[in-house]
Amino acid sequence: MTATDTNSHGSSDSDSHGQGTTTGQPPEGAERAALMQMVFGTVAAQTLGAAARLKVAEHLGDGEREAADVAADCAADPGALLRLLRAMTGLGLATEPRPGVFALTPRGKLLHPQTPGSFATLAQVFTEPLMVRSFERLAQCVRSGEPAFDDTFGTSFFGYLEQHPELSRQFNAAMSEGTRATAAVLPDHYDFGAFSTVVDVGGGDGTLLAAVLRRWPATKGVVYDSAQGLAQAAATMEAAGVADRFTAVTGDFFASAPEGGDLYLLKSVLHDWNDEQCATILRHVRGVLPEHGRLLLVEPVLPDTTDPGTALSYLSDLNMLVNLGGRERTARDFTDLCLRTGFTAPTITPLPRPNTFCLIEAAPRSE
């Protein structure tokens, strides 16, 4: 949830405070309410995480239910569960049509794992200590420019996942959830049919590539990732009915890129890493890319000056700083990366809103 959502379930307009102005500027009371909503953002996020872990959306279902009955199904204290449901209602996730009776809103239904576009796993993973503990050191990170995750947990982010297989599985599932909205639109907004083999570098469980292969039946695909990243890829491809055109290749994109593709696709990979690490990844791709091939990056592209309407991209940028040492980038940043690693200056095409990603396409540059 971003700061731009706060007025929909927290702060009031000027008339409700009796502080209307003639200048068109928000009154002080509204500004304070908006800031208070942000201060309690951690509590709001943990409310989502707890609701997902307790399966509140599943137990509420499609109708109205007594809080006590939901508590029994959740194996929760009735009084505490009632308080959680009321907090969810305050966040716009539920309604309370009668005292102690609750129903999900369309927003709340996104916490049900069977809802298309579900956020159930994302809500759990992004409220785990894995994601939030290092943010206690955000000020330190801003001073140093270095991530805090390694010092906080004694290993790197992905090293920690490797040591915790169940959390790694859940993280992969969360990344799949986050990719589905892009997978729903990307195959219709790029001519994948111009290529024989798409290599999805860092493609995880293959959610994005599966959507591409479904839409373009003459195209073959490779998902290239670590063993833990690929753990669910075969099942994803089988479920999509494209397993016969898919190959999983285990490897390390800092060491190499697999040969054989003519389109190399990287979604949400480069923002995990600093510029030197990104250059290493891209040089490996350039080394195996045929002259007629293409590089396709799928990433948010920050504007040259801050756009307050895209707060989520800037919060993601801080997440990259704190946990991974990566960053979100501007068009100029992507151009610089491509030019220094043997590619042409990229063309950048935004995907349709509300998707926040852009297609960043570059060709190999003749030396």
N, C-alpha and C positions, 0 to 999 in steps of 0.2 A: 504494500500500500504506500502511495507516495504522498508527499505533503499537499499536492494539489487535490487530493481526495477529502481533505479534512472538513471542508464546509458541508459536505453531504451528510455528515453524521455527528457534528460536534458544535462548531461555532454557529452563532446566530447572526442574522442580518441586523442592520442598524436600527430598524424600527422596533425589533424585539427588545433591544436594549434601551430604547428611548433616547438614542444618541445620534439621530440622523443629522447629516451635515448638508450644507449647500455647496460644498466644494467638489463633490464627487469622490472624495477620498474616503477610504474605510475609517470608521471611528476607532479610537484607541481601544475600546472594549473588544471590538472584533479582532484587532491585531493581537491583543493579549490572549484571546481565546484560541486563535490560530497557533500561536507559539506554545500555549499550554498543550494543545493537541499533539504538537511535535515532541514536546518534552515527554509525553506519555506514549510516544511511538513504540518504545521497547515493550511496554505493557500490552499495547494493542497487538503487536506481532506475536508475543507469547500467548495471548488469548487465542489467536488463530492456530498456533502450534498445538496448544493444549486441546482445542476443539477437534483438531485433526487426529491427534493421538488417541483421544477418547472415543473417536468415531461418532461424534455428536450428530453430524449430518446424516450418517447412515441410520442412526436410531430415531432421529426426528422424522425421516422419510418425507413423503410428499404432502402430508396433511398436518393437522394440529394435534399436539400431544401434551399431556400434563408433564410438568418438569419432574415430578416424582417418578413417573414411569420411565422417563428417559434416564434418570439417575440410576434406576434399578438395572436398566440394560447396560449402562456404562460401568456398573459396579463402582459408583461414585457416591460420596456423601450427598444426600438430597439438598441440604442447605447450600453447600458449596457449588453444586451443579446448577442450582437456581441462580446463584450469583454469576456464574459463568455465562449462562444463557442470557441474563440481562445485560451483561457486558457485550455479548455478541449482538444483542438487539441494538444497543447504543452505537455499535459499529456498522449497523445496516445489514447484518448477516441474518437476522431473524426478526420476527414481529411477536408481540405479546397481545393478542386480541382480547384475552380475558386474563385476569390475574392468575399467574402460574401456568398458563397455557401458551405454547410457543409453536411457531411455524417458520420454516426457512424462507428467506427471500431469494430471488435469483442469484444474488451475490453469495449468499450462504450456501446455495446448492453447489457452488464451485468447490466446496470443501468435501463433497462426496466424490470418492474416487471413480465412480461410474459416470459422472457428468462429463460430457464433452468439454475439453478445455480445463479439466480439473486442476486445482492448485493444492490438492490434499497432501501430496508428497513434498512439494515445494515448501509448503507451510511448515512441515515437520523439519526438513533438512535445514532451512534457513533460520530456524530458531534453536538448532542444536548448538552446544558449546563449540563445535567445529567451526561454525560460522560467526558466532557472536563474541566469544571470549576475547579475541584479539582486538576488538573494537574498544575495549577498555583502555587501550594504548594508542588510540587514534591521534591524540595530541603529540605523542612521542613520534609517531610515524610521520606526521606533518613536519615536525622539526628535523627529522633525519632523512626523510624521503625514502626510508626503507620499510619493508613489511615487518609486522610483529609476530606473524604466525609461528615462525621457526623458534623464536625465543619462548613463546607461550607454550608450545606443545613439544618442543625438543626435536622436531623434524619438519620437513616441508609439508605443504598442504596435501599434495598427492602421495607423499610418503606416508602420511598419517592414514590416508584412505587405504593404502596397501596393507597397513598393519591391522585394519579393522574391516574385514570382508563384508560384514552385514551393513555397516555404514556406507561402504563403497557401493554395495548393491542399491541402497536407498538413494545415494547421491546420483547414481546413473539413472535411476527412475525419475528423480527430480529433474535432471537435465533433459530427459525425454519429454516430460510434461512441458518444460519451458520451450522445447523445440517444436511442439505440435502446431502451434499457431503459424510458425514460419513454414513448416512442412505442408500446411494446407494451401499456401499461396505460391510458394517458390516455384514448383514445377510448371505452373501456368505462366510464369513471368520471365522465363529464360528458356532459350532454345537448346535444351539438353540433347535433342535429337540430332544435332550437328556433330555429336561426339560418339565414339564407339564405346569408350570405357571411362566412367567417372570414378575417380579415386577420392573418397571422403577421408581426408586426413584429420585424425582426432575425432572420428565420427561416432565414437561410443557405441551405443546399442543399435545404431543404424536407422533411427527414426526418420531422419531427413532423407537419407539415400533410399530407403524403402518407398517413400512417397514419390521420389523422382523415378524410380524404376517402374512403379505402378503406372505412372502417367506416360512414360516413354518406353514402350515394350521392346524396342529394338536395341536399347542401351543396356550394357552390362555395368556392374559396379563392384568396387572394392572398398571395404572399410578398413582403415589402417589405424591401429591404436594399440595401447598396452593390453596385456592379457586381462587385467581387471576391467579395463574400459570395454573390451569386446565380450565380456561374460554373457550378456544377454542378446548379442547381435544376431546369432543364428535363429533364436526364437522370434525375434522381431521380423526377420525376413521370411520365416516360415509362415507367420501369421498374416503377412502382407501378400503371400502367394508369389514371391519373387526369389525364393531361395535358389532356384536353378540358374539365376543370373548374377549371383552374389558370391564374392570371395572375401573371407576375413584374413587379414594379414597382420600378424603381431610384430610390433617393432617400436622404435623410439624415434620420433621425428626430429630429435636433436642429433641423431646419429645418421639417419638416412631417410629417403622416401622411396616407396616401391616403384619399380618401373612398370610400364605397360599401359598407363593411362594417357588420354589426350585432353582430359579436363581434370584439374586438381581443385577440389572443393574444400574450403576450410571455413566452418561456421563456428563463431565464438571461440576460436582458438587463440588468435593473436592477442586478444585483450587480456589473456592470462599472463602474458610475458612482457619483459622489458624489450627495448628496441634491439639490443644485441642478440637476445634469444630469438626474437622474431626474425631477424636477418638470417640467423642460422637455419631456421625452419624453411624460410623462403628460398635460400640458396640450395638446399637439398631438393626442393621441388623443381627449381630451375634446372638443376643438373640432370633430371630425368624427363623433363617436359620436351616433347618434340616441337619442331619449329611451327607447326600448324596448331599446336595446343594452346590452351588458355588456363590461366589462374583465375579462380572465382572465390573471392572472400565474401562472407556474409557476416557483417558486423554493424553495430550502430556507428554512425558518423556524427561526431559533435560539430555544431556550427562554430564559426570563427569567434563569435561572441555568444555569451551565455543566453540560452533560451529558457526562461523559467518554466515553460510549458513541458519541458522534457526532463523534469527533476529526476526521474528514475535513472536516466543515463548517468547523471552526475553522482548519484548514490552508488550506482554500480562501479563508477570510477574509483570512489573511495574504498569500496569492497576489494577491488583489485589491488589498490595500494596496501591495504592492511593485511590481506590474507595471502596474496600471491606475488606482489611486486610488479604486476602488470598495470595496464591503463586502457581507458577508452581513448579514441584518437579522432582527430579532425581529418578532413579531406587532404590537407597538406601533409599531415603525418603519414597517411597511407601512400601518398604519391612519393614521398621521400623514401619510404621503405621499399617500394617497388623499384624505383630507379636505382637504388644502391645494391639491389640483389639481382640485377639482370633482366628486369621487366620494363615494359613501356609504362608511361604514366597511365594510371587506370582511368576508366570511365566509371562513374558512380551513379547508380540508379536506385532511388528509394523504392522499397516495396510499398504496396498500398497501405494506408492507415487503416486501423490503428497499429499495424505492425511497425516496430521502430527500427527495423534493420534495413540496410542498403546492400545492393549488389555492387561489388567492387571488382571489376574485370580488367585483367591486364594480359598482354601477350608477351612472349619471350622477345627480348630485344637482341638484335644482331650485334655481335661484338665487333 
